[in-house]
Amino acid sequence: MTMRRRAPEAMRARLLDRLDAAWRDLLDSYAGLADADLLAPGVTGAWSVRDIVAHVSVWEEEALKHLPLVLEGERPPRYLTTYGGIDAFNALMIERLRDLPLPGVLRRRDDVHRRLVAYLETVPAEQCVRETRFRRRLRLDTFGHYPKHAAGIRAWRERGV
């Protein structure tokens, strides 16, 4: 029985480690860039690193908003129905954050991520054991999402900032 209790907690720890590793890799992808570089458009489409950071924070906020619904057995609203699709949602959210200065985007990044990790430490560990709806949503919004943007930033840097 003791082993059964530890297994979910060990899986939660591994999940948090996976999240942290992907997060650190994203942060490393733009570490050392000057503020002017963080604001330069064209990293991914017209987006700057600043826009990407704001975008990632939006999706972490979406996780914070929708993961509790998933735990309750509910289904979050569909982006297609509510916003006209994920691309439309992304564009709307970036436009809403357009006037937030870089220091504000970076503070928001840290605050939202800290809240997400704190939340994950409170969810039932059994949600971390297998590919539950909860874990799938978490992966899509976070550790499955960060690497795409880290790779895009690195490719942009290789092209020569």
Sequence and secondary structure as in RCSB ss.txt:
>XXXX:A:sequence
MTMRRRAPEAMRARLLDRLDAAWRDLLDSYAGLADADLLAPGVTGAWSVRDIVAHVSVWEEEALKHLPLVLEGER
PPRYLTTYGGIDAFNALMIERLRDLPLPGVLRRRDDVHRRLVAYLETVPAEQCVRETRFRRRLRLDTFGHYPKHA
AGIRAWRERGV
>XXXX:A:secstr
 HHHHHHHHHHHHHHHHHHHHHHHHHHHHTTT  HHHHH S SBTTB HHHHHHHHHHHHHHHHHHHHHHHTT  
   HHHHHSSHHHHHHHHHHHTTTS HHHHHHHHHHHHHHHHHHHTTS GGGGTS  HHHHHHHHHTTTTHHHHH
HHHHHHHHHH 
